[in-house]
Amino acid sequence: GALLDDLPELEAVLIHELTHWWQVRSRRAGPHGGQAWEDEARAFENSWRRERHLRLRPPLPLPSRRRS
């Protein structure tokens, strides 16, 4: 029963990972990989979550820039 209880959450994660697969497979124009692709995958995932009234994933913090 526990796995079925987590199914909506697992589906949301799958949407995120399938978005990355699609990004690589489609060889889309624009920035490849990195923050832009992660932001896009999270946006699709959160759209899925919103439609199903699930908790949204927060955006990733921007990478800190170290000063030398």
C-alpha positions in Angstrom: 0.0 0.0 0.0 2.8 2.5 0.7 4.0 2.5 -2.9 0.6 3.3 -4.2 0.3 6.1 -1.6 3.5 7.6 -3.1 2.4 7.1 -6.8 1.4 10.8 -7.4 4.8 11.9 -6.1 6.6 9.3 -8.2 4.7 10.5 -11.3 5.8 14.0 -10.7 9.5 13.0 -10.5 9.0 10.9 -13.7 7.7 14.1 -15.4 10.8 15.9 -14.4 13.1 13.1 -15.6 11.2 12.7 -18.9 11.6 16.4 -19.5 15.4 16.0 -19.3 15.2 13.1 -21.7 13.2 15.2 -24.1 15.6 18.1 -23.8 18.5 15.9 -24.8 16.6 13.9 -27.4 15.2 16.9 -29.2 18.6 18.7 -29.3 16.8 22.0 -28.8 18.3 25.3 -29.6 19.4 27.5 -26.8 21.5 26.8 -23.8 22.1 23.1 -23.4 22.1 21.6 -20.0 22.7 23.5 -16.8 20.4 25.8 -15.0 18.1 26.6 -17.9 17.2 22.9 -18.5 16.8 22.3 -14.8 14.4 25.3 -14.5 12.4 24.1 -17.4 12.1 20.5 -16.0 11.0 21.9 -12.6 8.4 24.1 -14.3 6.9 21.1 -16.1 7.0 19.1 -12.9 5.4 21.8 -10.8 2.7 22.3 -13.4 2.0 18.6 -13.0 2.0 18.9 -9.2 -0.3 22.0 -9.3 -2.9 20.2 -11.4 -2.9 17.3 -8.8 -2.8 19.5 -5.7 0.6 18.2 -4.7 3.3 20.1 -2.8 5.4 22.1 -5.3 9.2 21.7 -5.5 11.0 24.9 -4.7 13.4 26.3 -7.3 17.1 25.4 -6.9 19.2 28.1 -5.3 21.5 29.9 -7.7 25.1 28.6 -7.5 27.2 30.7 -5.3 30.0 32.5 -6.9 33.3 32.3 -5.0 35.6 35.3 -4.9 39.3 34.6 -5.2 
